[in-house]
Amino acid sequence: MTTHEPQQPEPGSVPGQPGTPPAGYGEPGTQPPAGYGEAETQPPAGYGDPAMAPPAFGQPLAGDPIYPPAAGEPAYPSAAGDPAYPPVAGQQAFTPGYTEPVPGMPGAGPAAIGQPAAPGSVAGRSGMPAFDVANVNPLDWGIIAAGLIALIFSTFGYYTYKISLGGFSQSTSVSAWHGALAPIATLLALAASLLLAVELLSTVKLAFPVRLVVLAAFALASLLLLLALFVVPGNTGNADVLGIGIDKGHGIGYWISLLAVLAGTGLAAKRFVDTGGKLPARG
């Protein structure tokens, strides 16, 4: 016959009440863990406070001291109300809203990035003299115009011909490009004018004496045009034997070109002397 021993109650349980929790659980006077069931915890002061809006990117907080910049760095502007220190000796104060130029880059010089260009400089090229029409001598404009006039009128009636036969006659003309001397003279005058324009209107300084070259080119062009006064292209052959009369001459294109080239030569000589050149001494 089997004998059943009565089950002993678990420690801390109340006899006769199965599943009684251990002592202390739910007992009166027992406090829950800290924060359990309490009101919502407030965030730290300043968190989400509109009055404590974060500063702009790269700006220190209001009230924080602004220390002087390190050697070689530009001074940075402080936040509103913060004390600002002067820039380090030898450094330029930083201007808000502009980028400090890098040494050696275009614009780093008298005119920094974001600043107006200094008088007498070309934007993007520091130290370069700016071109000013008012600074060009009027005589130089005359030299340039002389070469252009010679080119334009070389296309006009340069050489004229009058053909007579019996009681009838016919006149015609050709341009300077039908001869040999006039085209060379025209190209010399034009090249001299363009060379002087490059010297005056650009910042490039040529490695040879421009004034002397311009004067020499105009002088040679003048000599060739004077020779063209006596040399008119066109072979008449035995026209006289056949009773055909041919009279050769020069048209308006030749005379205007000759005057323009001679004037250019005189102006070039004047400007050559004015700029420090010396003409050969006359014995």
trRosetta pair geometry for C-beta under 8 A, 3 or more apart (Angstrom, degrees):
i j d omega theta_ij theta_ji phi_ij phi_ji
9 13 5.0 -138 175 77 106 109
9 14 7.8 -97 -169 102 150 14
9 15 5.1 -110 -47 -94 155 72
10 13 4.6 67 65 -1 87 126
12 20 7.6 -158 122 107 73 104
12 22 4.6 10 135 -141 153 66
12 23 4.5 -120 -149 -16 104 91
13 17 6.9 -155 175 79 92 83
13 18 7.8 13 -178 -133 141 30
13 19 7.9 124 -132 65 127 11
13 20 4.1 134 -143 59 82 112
13 22 8.0 -58 -63 -96 68 43
14 17 4.5 19 80 39 104 119
14 20 4.9 136 22 -81 84 170
17 20 4.8 70 106 -56 106 115
21 25 4.2 -72 130 69 135 138
21 26 6.7 92 60 16 141 116
22 25 5.7 87 65 -7 71 115
23 27 7.2 26 -178 -50 61 135
24 27 5.4 -69 -139 5 28 127
24 30 6.3 116 -176 -92 71 142
25 30 7.8 -92 -129 61 18 174
26 30 7.2 -50 -43 43 1 137
27 30 5.1 91 66 -22 80 119
32 36 4.1 -106 138 81 122 128
32 37 5.9 72 67 13 154 123
33 36 4.6 83 64 -17 79 126
34 38 8.0 -7 177 -18 52 137
35 38 5.4 -85 -144 24 35 122
35 41 7.3 -12 -135 -58 106 120
38 41 7.6 58 99 -62 114 77
43 47 4.0 -99 140 75 127 137
43 48 6.4 75 69 15 153 116
44 47 5.0 91 63 -19 75 119
45 49 7.5 8 176 -32 55 142
46 49 5.1 -83 -141 21 33 128
46 52 4.2 81 -154 -53 85 177
47 52 8.0 -28 -49 77 15 141
49 52 4.3 57 76 18 106 106
50 53 6.3 2 -172 -55 49 94
55 59 4.1 -119 150 89 124 109
55 60 6.8 20 58 91 168 22
55 61 5.9 -156 -14 -99 128 44
55 62 6.9 161 -72 -32 117 76
55 79 5.7 -68 -132 -104 138 137
56 59 4.5 63 62 3 80 129
58 76 7.9 -122 157 -167 104 137
59 79 5.0 100 174 -78 114 99
60 64 4.4 -118 161 74 119 127
60 66 6.2 -170 23 -86 150 84
60 78 6.9 -34 40 -146 114 74
60 79 5.7 -124 67 -13 73 116
60 82 6.7 96 78 -109 115 170
61 64 4.7 86 64 -15 81 120
61 79 7.3 -73 140 4 11 161
62 79 5.5 -116 -88 116 64 141
62 80 7.3 -22 -109 68 106 72
62 81 6.1 29 -150 70 102 122
62 82 6.6 -142 -139 -58 51 100
63 81 7.9 -11 -60 112 54 114
63 82 7.1 -103 -34 -98 12 92
64 79 7.9 68 46 24 90 127
64 82 6.8 -12 65 -124 58 132
65 82 7.4 161 -124 -168 26 104
65 83 6.6 -15 -135 54 71 108
66 76 7.5 -140 -161 78 120 91
66 78 4.2 -98 -41 -99 157 116
66 82 5.5 96 -22 140 112 124
66 83 6.4 -158 33 85 96 65
66 84 5.8 -11 70 -112 144 49
66 85 6.0 -157 103 3 93 94
67 85 6.9 -9 -179 10 22 148
68 75 7.5 -50 -152 -109 62 96
68 85 4.6 -98 -78 118 76 146
68 86 7.6 -5 -114 70 106 52
68 87 7.7 126 -154 -145 90 26
68 88 6.0 108 168 -67 114 85
69 73 4.3 -133 172 92 118 100
69 74 6.4 -79 179 101 179 20
69 75 5.1 -140 -8 -93 125 49
69 76 6.5 121 -76 -4 115 84
69 87 6.6 -11 30 -139 117 72
69 88 5.8 -104 71 -15 86 110
69 91 6.9 -116 73 118 128 169
70 73 4.9 56 60 17 78 123
70 88 7.7 -25 130 -39 15 151
71 88 6.0 -155 -102 160 55 166
72 91 7.7 -165 -102 -89 8 121
73 88 7.9 78 60 13 66 131
73 91 7.4 8 82 -132 34 151
74 87 6.8 -36 -162 -128 55 127
74 91 5.9 179 -112 177 51 116
74 92 6.6 -27 -124 75 104 69
74 93 7.3 98 -172 -169 94 19
74 94 4.1 106 142 -66 120 103
74 100 5.3 -167 -16 -87 152 151
75 84 7.9 80 170 -178 122 101
75 85 7.3 -143 -138 86 119 77
75 86 7.2 -79 -96 166 157 30
75 87 3.7 -111 -29 -90 126 88
75 88 7.3 173 -61 1 93 69
75 91 6.5 132 -23 117 86 124
75 93 5.1 -36 53 -131 125 62
75 94 5.2 -152 76 5 61 93
76 94 5.7 0 -97 45 38 150
77 84 7.1 -30 -151 -116 51 132
77 94 6.5 -120 -30 88 77 104
77 96 4.8 -15 -8 -67 153 109
78 82 4.0 -128 162 84 122 114
78 83 6.9 -75 157 84 176 28
78 84 4.3 -149 7 -84 126 88
79 82 4.7 72 59 -4 78 126
86 93 7.7 -72 -159 -86 62 110
87 91 4.4 -127 161 90 119 103
87 92 6.7 -4 105 117 172 10
87 93 4.8 -147 -25 -83 130 65
87 94 7.6 140 -88 -10 125 73
88 91 4.6 56 63 12 82 127
94 98 8.0 -171 -178 67 71 89
94 100 6.5 -60 -120 -66 92 114
95 98 4.6 16 87 33 107 122
95 114 7.1 -168 88 105 133 137
95 115 8.0 117 25 -68 163 102
97 114 7.4 156 113 -156 81 149
98 112 7.6 79 155 123 137 112
98 113 6.4 161 -176 101 100 84
98 114 3.6 -143 -129 63 117 168
98 115 7.4 49 -147 -42 159 79
99 113 5.4 -25 70 94 89 139
99 114 6.8 140 32 -23 65 126
100 112 7.7 -39 -147 -170 46 130
100 113 7.8 119 176 45 8 112
101 105 5.9 -146 -175 64 94 112
101 107 5.8 -146 -119 104 141 93
101 108 3.8 -177 136 -93 130 89
101 112 5.0 -146 -6 -149 124 84
101 113 4.8 145 -71 -6 97 102
102 105 4.6 68 68 -7 92 125
102 108 6.2 -93 77 -66 40 147
103 108 5.5 -175 -119 149 32 152
104 108 6.3 7 31 58 26 142
105 108 5.0 86 58 -12 72 119
106 124 4.6 5 169 -167 127 69
106 125 6.5 -36 -143 -73 99 47
106 126 7.6 173 -157 -12 50 87
107 111 6.2 -76 -155 99 70 87
107 112 6.7 78 151 -155 89 27
107 113 5.3 71 133 -70 138 73
107 123 7.6 9 -97 -174 92 64
107 124 5.9 -30 -59 -112 86 40
107 126 6.8 129 -126 -47 11 102
108 112 6.7 31 -121 -117 49 69
108 113 7.7 -17 -74 -26 66 89
108 126 6.7 -83 77 -21 41 147
109 112 7.7 -178 50 -70 36 56
109 121 7.7 -173 103 -150 125 154
109 126 2.7 86 45 -152 157 159
109 127 6.1 -97 -176 -28 154 87
110 117 7.6 63 102 -165 100 58
110 118 3.8 -52 142 0 126 145
110 121 5.8 175 66 -36 131 160
110 126 5.7 153 22 -149 80 102
110 127 7.2 137 -3 -59 112 59
111 115 5.7 -161 -163 90 64 95
111 116 6.7 -87 -135 117 109 33
111 117 4.1 -20 -95 -119 160 52
111 118 5.1 -143 -54 -8 91 78
111 121 6.1 -171 -10 90 121 143
111 123 7.1 -77 98 -118 156 62
111 126 6.6 -164 35 -101 81 91
112 115 4.6 55 60 19 79 124
117 121 5.3 -142 177 81 104 103
117 122 7.6 -61 -165 148 149 10
117 123 5.0 -99 -67 -85 145 77
118 121 4.9 54 67 12 85 128
119 130 7.9 -100 -178 21 48 133
120 129 5.8 -42 -177 -132 84 66
120 130 5.7 -156 -155 17 26 97
121 125 7.2 -164 -180 88 86 66
121 126 6.2 -7 -159 -138 136 44
121 127 6.6 27 -120 -18 108 13
121 128 6.0 92 -152 59 65 64
121 129 7.4 -63 -96 -107 39 23
121 130 6.0 16 69 -39 11 101
122 125 4.6 7 79 54 106 105
122 128 4.3 -37 23 89 109 121
122 129 7.6 33 -26 90 95 22
122 130 5.2 152 -68 -93 69 76
122 131 8.0 38 -84 -2 111 76
122 203 6.8 -87 -13 -54 148 146
125 128 4.0 16 118 1 114 137
125 203 7.4 154 117 75 154 174
128 203 5.0 -5 -163 -138 112 154
129 203 6.6 163 54 -117 74 97
131 135 7.9 -144 -168 48 46 120
131 201 5.8 42 -134 -154 144 55
131 202 7.7 -17 -72 -82 130 19
131 203 7.7 -112 -50 -55 94 80
132 135 4.4 76 80 -2 101 110
132 136 7.8 -170 96 -17 59 78
133 136 5.9 -48 -163 16 45 113
136 140 5.5 -111 179 71 92 129
136 141 6.3 95 130 -50 120 94
136 200 5.6 66 -117 -179 110 132
137 140 4.6 96 67 -3 87 103
137 141 7.5 -153 98 -3 51 81
137 271 6.8 156 86 -116 148 114
137 274 7.8 125 -129 107 169 152
138 141 5.4 -48 -155 32 44 114
138 142 6.6 48 147 -22 68 100
139 142 5.3 -49 -154 32 39 117
139 143 6.7 44 148 -22 66 97
139 267 5.0 -177 -174 -159 93 104
139 270 6.1 -101 -167 92 152 123
139 271 5.4 179 114 -65 126 109
139 274 7.9 107 61 17 152 154
140 143 5.6 -45 -151 29 38 113
140 144 6.6 37 152 -15 65 102
140 196 6.4 -163 -160 163 93 125
140 200 6.0 129 161 -82 145 154
140 267 8.0 172 -81 157 26 118
140 271 6.2 105 -75 -114 77 155
141 144 5.8 -54 -150 38 34 110
141 145 6.2 33 152 -19 67 108
142 145 5.6 -55 -144 39 31 111
142 146 6.4 42 154 -32 64 100
142 263 7.0 -97 166 144 112 110
142 264 7.4 -170 135 -101 80 62
142 267 4.9 -152 99 -118 118 164
143 146 5.7 -47 -152 21 31 116
143 147 7.4 26 155 -12 60 99
143 192 7.4 -94 170 131 104 103
143 193 6.4 -180 137 -110 73 75
143 196 5.6 -14 111 80 127 172
143 214 6.8 36 176 169 140 133
143 218 7.6 -85 -149 -66 96 149
143 264 5.3 98 -137 -146 60 83
143 267 4.9 -152 -69 107 85 125
143 268 5.5 104 -120 -71 126 80
143 271 6.8 -64 -39 9 142 148
144 147 6.4 -58 -163 33 34 105
144 148 6.7 26 149 -12 67 110
144 193 4.6 110 -138 -162 48 96
144 196 5.9 -135 -74 86 85 117
144 197 5.3 89 -118 -67 125 99
145 148 5.6 -61 -149 42 38 110
145 149 6.0 40 155 -23 72 106
145 193 7.7 -176 11 -135 15 133
145 260 7.8 -115 123 -153 75 109
146 149 5.9 -54 -146 35 28 110
146 150 6.5 30 155 -20 62 105
146 189 6.5 -105 126 -172 90 115
146 193 6.6 -169 67 -82 73 119
146 218 7.4 35 111 -123 140 124
146 260 4.7 161 -152 171 72 84
146 261 6.4 129 169 -92 110 32
146 263 5.6 -160 -106 85 125 93
146 264 3.0 177 116 -68 160 112
146 267 7.0 177 -25 36 143 133
147 150 5.7 -53 -150 34 32 112
147 151 6.6 32 153 -18 64 104
147 189 4.4 -179 -117 146 74 79
147 190 4.6 137 176 -101 107 35
147 191 7.6 -148 -147 32 140 31
147 192 5.8 -172 -80 68 133 82
147 193 2.7 -134 32 -19 145 134
147 194 7.1 -121 118 -20 156 68
147 260 7.9 -178 -50 146 17 116
147 264 6.4 101 -46 -118 68 158
148 151 5.7 -54 -152 35 34 111
148 152 6.4 32 153 -19 68 106
148 190 7.3 92 -79 -117 40 81
148 193 6.2 -153 -31 146 73 166
149 152 5.8 -54 -145 36 33 110
149 153 6.1 11 165 -2 68 111
149 256 6.8 -113 163 150 109 101
149 257 7.2 -179 125 -107 82 54
149 260 4.1 -154 92 -124 124 154
150 153 6.6 -65 -139 47 24 95
150 154 6.4 39 157 -39 60 105
150 185 7.5 -114 -176 128 135 87
150 186 5.2 -174 144 -129 104 72
150 189 4.3 27 54 94 160 150
150 190 6.7 -134 79 -53 109 79
150 221 7.4 10 -156 169 166 140
150 257 4.6 86 -133 -146 70 87
150 260 5.0 -159 -58 93 80 129
150 261 5.4 69 -89 -61 135 93
150 264 7.7 -57 -28 -7 126 145
151 154 5.8 -50 -153 16 28 117
151 186 5.9 117 -93 -177 56 106
151 189 7.5 -156 -42 90 78 105
151 190 4.9 70 -63 -85 119 122
152 155 6.7 -67 180 26 37 104
152 156 7.8 34 134 -22 66 103
153 156 4.9 -35 -158 17 63 121
153 158 8.0 122 144 -86 76 89
153 252 7.4 -107 -159 123 114 77
153 253 4.4 171 166 -145 83 71
153 256 4.5 -130 -142 86 169 119
153 257 4.8 -157 89 -57 116 89
153 260 7.3 147 29 1 133 141
154 158 6.6 16 -153 -76 49 133
154 175 6.2 67 150 178 61 100
154 176 3.9 -69 -158 32 85 135
154 177 6.7 84 153 -39 106 83
154 182 6.6 158 -135 156 103 110
154 183 7.4 104 -169 -101 138 55
154 186 4.6 27 -77 -108 151 151
154 253 6.3 117 -110 175 17 119
154 257 6.0 81 -69 -93 71 145
155 175 5.2 -20 -141 -131 35 134
155 176 7.6 -63 -56 22 29 93
155 177 7.7 12 -97 -7 60 114
155 253 7.1 -153 65 -128 31 141
156 175 6.9 117 57 -116 22 82
156 251 6.6 -146 128 116 91 122
156 252 5.9 -65 138 84 137 92
156 253 3.2 174 77 -76 96 110
156 256 7.6 35 50 40 147 128
157 160 6.2 43 167 -75 115 89
157 173 3.4 16 -144 137 106 154
157 174 7.4 77 -140 42 60 18
157 175 7.4 -84 -103 -85 23 50
157 251 3.3 -105 121 164 95 166
157 252 6.0 62 64 33 97 81
157 253 5.3 169 69 -2 40 110
158 173 7.1 143 37 175 43 102
158 174 6.5 -49 50 97 91 60
158 175 5.2 67 0 -168 116 31
158 176 4.1 156 -95 -63 166 65
158 178 7.5 171 63 35 123 98
158 179 7.2 -114 117 -4 135 121
158 182 6.2 93 178 -172 146 169
158 250 7.0 -41 166 -153 50 74
158 251 5.6 -63 -55 47 3 106
158 253 4.2 -67 -79 85 66 123
158 254 4.8 102 -159 -55 67 88
158 257 7.5 0 -120 11 101 141
159 173 6.4 162 84 -155 45 72
159 174 5.2 -11 59 56 97 89
159 176 7.8 124 -17 -95 89 43
159 178 6.7 -104 32 71 128 121
159 179 6.6 125 -34 -51 136 117
159 232 5.4 140 -142 -153 121 95
159 233 6.3 -129 -33 42 176 85
159 234 7.3 174 143 -13 142 123
159 248 6.9 -21 -175 -165 101 93
159 249 7.4 149 -164 84 57 41
159 250 6.3 -42 -109 -110 50 53
159 251 6.5 -60 1 -1 7 98
159 254 7.0 79 -64 -48 53 132
160 171 6.6 -7 -174 -170 102 99
160 172 7.4 164 -154 90 59 38
160 173 4.6 -30 -100 -96 67 95
160 248 7.2 140 82 -165 58 44
160 249 4.4 -22 64 71 105 93
160 250 6.5 -17 12 64 94 2
160 251 4.7 123 -47 -61 102 91
161 171 7.0 161 87 -152 50 53
161 172 5.3 -14 61 63 96 83
161 173 7.0 170 16 -85 72 42
161 174 7.7 31 -5 -6 111 96
161 234 6.5 -159 -87 -156 133 176
161 246 6.2 -20 -165 -166 99 94
161 247 7.1 149 -158 78 46 52
161 248 5.9 -14 -102 -105 72 62
161 249 7.7 179 -73 28 32 73
162 169 6.0 6 179 -177 94 114
162 170 7.4 168 -154 84 52 39
162 171 4.8 -17 -102 -99 78 82
162 245 7.9 -15 110 117 84 92
162 246 7.2 151 76 -155 50 44
162 247 4.3 -9 55 55 103 103
162 249 7.5 25 -6 7 102 114
163 169 6.6 161 85 -155 48 61
163 170 4.9 -13 60 59 100 89
163 171 7.6 -177 19 -79 68 33
163 172 7.6 10 -2 11 107 102
163 244 6.6 -17 -164 -177 91 101
163 245 7.2 147 -160 84 41 57
163 246 5.5 -7 -103 -103 70 76
164 168 7.2 164 -152 91 55 46
164 169 4.4 -18 -99 -100 77 93
164 244 7.2 151 76 -166 53 51
164 245 3.9 -11 58 62 105 109
164 246 7.8 -160 22 -67 73 34
164 247 7.5 41 -8 -7 109 101
165 168 5.6 -16 68 67 78 92
165 169 7.6 155 20 -86 57 46
165 243 6.7 84 -139 117 73 90
165 244 5.3 -17 -88 -113 96 75
165 245 7.4 -171 -66 25 47 74
166 243 7.5 46 -55 143 62 122
173 251 4.9 54 -143 -58 141 147
174 178 4.2 -4 142 6 135 154
174 233 7.7 -71 74 72 141 116
175 178 6.1 122 66 -9 62 94
175 253 6.8 -58 -136 114 63 172
176 179 6.1 -60 -170 31 54 107
176 182 3.7 -126 -164 135 102 134
176 183 6.1 154 133 -64 95 61
176 186 6.0 112 116 -37 150 139
176 253 6.4 -134 -39 133 98 127
176 254 7.1 142 -85 -86 99 75
176 257 7.0 36 -69 -15 146 172
177 182 7.5 -106 -62 96 31 109
177 183 5.4 74 -115 -83 60 114
178 233 5.5 -159 127 73 90 149
179 182 4.6 71 67 20 126 107
179 183 6.7 179 77 -11 74 87
179 228 6.4 77 145 -136 159 116
179 231 7.4 119 -158 116 123 96
179 232 7.7 -82 -101 -151 123 37
179 233 4.4 -157 -102 -26 73 124
180 183 7.1 -66 -161 30 19 102
180 184 7.3 8 154 -8 56 111
180 231 7.7 -53 51 131 101 134
180 233 7.0 133 -7 -80 81 116
181 184 6.1 -67 -159 39 35 108
181 185 6.2 30 153 -18 72 111
181 224 4.7 -175 -176 -179 96 93
181 225 7.2 166 136 -82 109 34
181 227 5.6 -137 -146 89 159 106
181 228 4.3 -162 88 -72 128 99
181 231 6.2 95 0 74 136 129
182 185 5.6 -57 -144 39 33 111
182 186 6.2 35 159 -22 68 106
182 224 7.4 170 -83 136 29 106
182 225 6.7 69 -109 -105 69 74
182 228 5.1 84 -60 -117 85 159
182 254 7.3 -78 -112 -112 135 90
182 257 7.5 60 -153 110 104 156
183 186 5.7 -55 -146 35 32 112
183 187 6.3 27 159 -16 66 107
184 187 6.0 -58 -148 39 30 107
184 188 6.3 31 154 -21 64 107
184 221 7.9 -161 120 -112 69 70
184 224 5.7 -122 88 -159 105 164
185 188 5.8 -56 -148 35 30 112
185 189 6.5 27 157 -16 65 106
185 220 7.7 -156 -114 121 70 70
185 221 4.2 112 -159 -154 75 73
185 222 7.6 137 -148 -41 117 17
185 224 3.9 -161 -70 86 108 123
185 225 4.8 137 -174 -50 166 86
185 228 7.1 -97 -1 -17 146 135
185 257 7.8 101 113 151 119 120
185 261 6.6 -12 168 -111 110 163
186 189 6.0 -58 -150 38 30 108
186 190 6.2 26 155 -16 66 110
186 221 7.4 126 -53 -146 18 117
186 257 6.9 -43 -92 -158 94 135
187 190 5.7 -55 -143 40 32 111
187 191 6.1 34 158 -21 66 107
188 191 5.9 -55 -144 36 28 110
188 192 6.4 28 156 -19 62 106
188 217 4.7 -169 178 -173 90 88
188 218 7.4 173 133 -79 101 29
188 220 5.6 -109 -174 87 160 105
188 221 4.1 -166 86 -69 119 103
188 224 7.4 119 22 20 141 140
189 192 5.8 -55 -149 35 30 112
189 193 6.5 29 154 -18 63 106
189 217 7.0 165 -84 138 32 99
189 218 6.1 70 -111 -110 75 69
189 221 4.4 126 -52 -163 89 171
189 260 7.5 83 -177 115 153 102
189 261 5.1 -90 -91 -109 141 98
189 264 6.2 103 -146 69 104 162
190 193 5.8 -56 -151 35 32 111
190 194 6.4 27 156 -15 67 107
191 194 5.9 -57 -145 40 31 108
191 195 6.1 35 155 -23 65 107
191 217 6.1 -122 84 -161 100 152
192 195 5.7 -54 -146 34 29 114
192 196 6.5 26 157 -15 63 105
192 213 7.3 -170 -119 126 83 76
192 214 4.5 113 -164 -142 97 67
192 217 3.7 -177 -69 87 116 133
192 218 5.3 -146 108 -48 174 83
192 221 7.5 -113 1 -10 135 137
192 264 7.2 116 97 158 134 131
192 268 7.2 -30 167 -95 134 147
193 196 6.0 -58 -151 38 30 107
193 197 6.4 31 151 -21 65 107
193 214 8.0 102 -66 -140 30 107
193 264 7.4 -66 -71 -140 98 140
194 197 5.5 -53 -147 35 34 114
194 198 6.5 38 154 -21 66 101
195 198 5.9 -52 -152 32 31 111
195 199 6.6 31 150 -18 63 106
195 206 7.9 -11 -167 -28 92 166
195 210 6.1 -173 150 -153 104 98
195 213 6.4 -85 141 104 159 120
195 214 5.9 -160 85 -80 118 92
195 217 7.7 117 25 12 140 157
196 199 5.5 -54 -150 36 36 115
196 200 6.2 22 157 -11 69 111
196 210 6.6 136 -98 159 58 115
196 214 5.1 58 -61 -103 108 146
197 200 6.0 -64 -142 43 30 102
197 201 5.5 -5 174 7 70 121
198 201 6.7 -65 -118 49 19 90
198 202 5.5 -19 -168 17 60 124
198 204 7.0 -37 169 69 96 110
198 206 7.3 70 113 -44 116 122
199 202 7.5 -43 -93 45 6 87
199 205 7.9 56 -138 -127 74 50
199 206 6.3 -64 -93 7 92 115
199 210 4.5 121 -82 163 149 171
206 210 5.5 101 57 -65 130 109
208 213 6.4 61 120 -38 116 134
209 212 4.0 32 115 20 121 116
209 213 6.4 151 93 -17 68 87
209 277 7.7 111 -177 -97 131 114
210 213 5.8 -60 -148 39 32 109
210 214 6.1 33 156 -21 69 107
211 214 5.8 -54 -146 35 29 111
211 215 6.4 28 156 -17 63 107
211 268 7.4 162 -167 -171 70 81
211 271 6.4 -139 -139 116 113 93
211 272 4.6 149 158 -109 113 74
211 275 5.5 -165 -74 64 162 140
211 277 5.7 -143 111 -40 132 138
212 215 5.8 -55 -148 37 31 111
212 216 6.3 30 155 -18 65 108
212 272 6.5 98 -81 -135 52 122
212 277 6.3 166 -72 -123 87 138
213 216 5.8 -56 -146 38 31 110
213 217 6.3 30 156 -20 65 107
214 217 5.9 -56 -147 35 28 110
214 218 6.5 22 158 -12 64 108
214 268 5.1 -150 124 -141 98 124
214 272 7.7 -167 71 -70 99 104
215 218 6.1 -60 -149 40 28 106
215 219 6.2 28 156 -20 65 110
215 265 7.3 85 -153 -149 63 63
215 268 4.2 173 -95 139 67 115
215 269 5.7 101 -135 -77 119 58
215 272 4.9 0 -54 -54 142 145
215 277 7.8 179 -10 129 153 168
216 219 5.7 -56 -145 37 29 112
216 220 6.4 26 158 -16 65 106
217 220 6.0 -56 -148 37 29 107
217 221 6.3 30 153 -19 64 108
218 221 5.5 -54 -145 38 33 113
218 222 6.4 38 154 -23 66 103
218 261 6.4 177 -159 -169 80 75
218 264 4.7 -140 -135 117 133 101
218 265 4.1 -177 135 -86 112 69
218 268 4.9 150 29 10 148 152
219 222 5.7 -51 -151 32 31 113
219 223 6.7 32 151 -19 63 104
219 265 5.3 109 -80 -135 57 118
219 268 7.9 -123 -37 79 83 134
220 223 5.6 -52 -150 34 35 113
220 224 6.5 34 153 -18 66 105
221 224 5.8 -54 -148 37 32 110
221 225 6.4 28 156 -15 65 107
221 261 4.9 -126 120 -155 112 130
221 264 7.8 -4 74 78 134 128
221 265 7.6 -160 64 -64 94 108
222 225 5.9 -59 -148 39 30 107
222 226 6.4 31 155 -20 65 106
222 258 7.8 90 -136 -155 67 67
222 261 5.1 178 -82 132 71 108
222 262 5.4 100 -124 -89 118 63
222 265 4.9 -19 -37 -41 142 150
223 226 5.8 -56 -150 35 30 111
223 227 6.6 29 152 -17 64 105
224 227 5.7 -54 -151 37 33 111
224 228 6.4 38 149 -25 65 103
225 228 5.2 -46 -147 31 38 117
225 229 7.3 58 149 -35 58 86
225 254 7.6 161 -160 -165 101 82
225 257 6.6 -154 -127 118 140 100
225 258 4.8 175 151 -107 134 82
225 261 5.7 130 3 59 153 152
226 229 5.7 -31 -167 3 40 117
226 258 7.5 109 -71 -141 58 115
227 230 6.4 -66 -169 41 46 97
227 231 6.1 6 148 10 79 117
228 231 5.7 -75 -128 59 40 89
228 232 7.9 86 179 -80 69 51
228 254 7.1 -145 118 -144 122 118
229 250 7.0 -42 -126 -46 62 149
229 258 7.7 58 -67 -102 105 149
232 248 4.2 150 101 162 156 135
232 249 7.3 17 -104 -17 154 8
232 250 7.4 -131 -98 -66 113 76
234 246 7.7 -139 136 158 128 140
234 248 6.4 175 63 -103 129 126
236 239 4.6 -80 174 13 92 125
236 240 7.4 55 138 -25 125 84
236 246 4.8 -167 -118 55 121 141
238 241 4.3 -21 172 24 98 123
238 242 6.4 95 120 -16 84 95
239 242 5.8 -65 -155 43 38 105
239 244 4.1 -81 -175 79 93 107
239 245 7.3 151 134 -85 112 14
239 246 5.3 35 102 -8 161 116
240 243 7.7 51 -177 -70 33 17
240 244 7.2 -98 -74 63 25 61
240 245 7.2 53 -105 -96 69 58
250 254 4.0 -83 -173 63 110 151
250 255 6.4 121 128 -45 117 85
251 254 5.8 109 58 8 57 97
251 255 7.6 -125 112 1 35 93
252 255 6.0 -62 -148 41 36 106
252 256 6.1 27 161 -13 72 110
253 256 6.3 -62 -145 41 25 103
253 257 6.1 23 160 -17 64 114
254 257 5.9 -64 -148 40 26 109
254 258 6.1 27 157 -22 66 108
255 258 5.7 -51 -144 34 30 112
255 259 6.5 28 157 -15 63 105
256 259 5.9 -55 -148 39 32 109
256 260 6.2 33 154 -21 66 108
257 260 5.7 -56 -145 37 31 111
257 261 6.2 25 159 -16 66 108
258 261 6.1 -58 -146 38 28 106
258 262 6.2 25 157 -16 64 109
259 262 5.8 -57 -144 40 29 109
259 263 6.2 28 157 -18 65 108
260 263 5.8 -57 -148 38 28 110
260 264 6.3 30 153 -20 64 107
261 264 5.5 -50 -145 36 33 114
261 265 6.5 38 153 -23 63 101
262 265 5.7 -50 -151 31 33 113
262 266 6.7 31 153 -15 63 103
263 266 5.8 -55 -151 37 34 110
263 267 6.3 30 154 -15 68 108
264 267 5.8 -57 -143 41 31 109
264 268 6.0 34 157 -22 66 108
265 268 5.8 -55 -144 36 28 111
265 269 6.5 28 156 -18 63 105
266 269 5.8 -56 -151 35 31 110
266 270 6.5 30 153 -19 65 106
267 270 5.6 -53 -148 36 34 112
267 271 6.3 25 158 -12 68 107
268 271 6.0 -58 -144 42 29 105
268 272 6.1 38 153 -28 64 107
269 272 5.5 -51 -145 31 30 117
269 273 6.7 25 158 -14 63 104
269 279 6.7 34 -159 -82 101 133
270 273 6.2 -61 -155 38 29 105
270 274 6.2 27 151 -19 66 111
271 274 5.3 -52 -139 39 37 114
271 275 6.1 25 163 -12 68 109
272 275 6.4 -66 -148 42 23 100
272 277 3.9 -49 166 54 82 147
272 279 7.2 94 103 -62 123 90
273 277 5.7 -83 -82 70 34 85
273 278 7.4 77 -117 -99 74 30
273 279 6.3 -35 -78 -19 106 103
